Amino acid sequence: MIKAKNGNLIFENAADLNKEIQRKIQPKIDKAIEEYHEKYNTAVEQAKTDATKEALLMIYPIACNAIYEAYGIGAKRMDKFLEYFSRHLECLNSGVTDVDDYKKWCEDEKIKYFDVVEVEDE
């Protein structure tokens, strides 16, 4: 690369020109990639939140109905159940525990639970 009297750069070959172009645009490329990943990660987190809310809208009423029918649990105990259930969900969501921990607890306590069916790729 040669610098002309007027300040312009003169490149002796295309490889040097390509290196200079890459050097100048790389920060913009890096920033665009970072912004893309930020948007992607935000969208993934929002999808997880939305899916959790949808699942809870189904699970809470079913669970409440089941323990009401099975044990005649009233409002006070129902509130306590929901409080504890919510705490466990928060622990799952924050990574303090995972589903395998609950599965192991059920096994240790000889409590029957539903096995999750794994779907195999075809």
C-alpha positions, 0 to 999 in steps of 0.5 A: 500500500502506498500513500499518494501525495493527495492522501489517497491510498494506492494498493499494489494488489487486490489482496491488500485492498481486501485486507484494508476493506475488511479492517475498516468494516469489521467493527461494523460487522461485529456490531451487527452480529452482536445486535442480531444475537441480542435480539435473538436472545431477547426473542428466545427469552420472551418465547420461554416466558410466553410458553410458561404463562400458557402452560400455567394457565392450563396446569393451575386450574387442572391441579387445583380442581384435582386436589379439590376433588380428591381431598376437598381442599378449601381456599386457604390450603389451595392458596398455600398449594399455589404459593408452594407450586409457584416457588418450585416453578421459580426454582426450575426457571432460575436453574436452582433445580431441574425436572430430574431432581423432582423425578428422583424425589418421586422415585425416592418417596415411591410416588408414582409420576407420569413418564415423559415419552421421548419422541425419536427423530424419523 
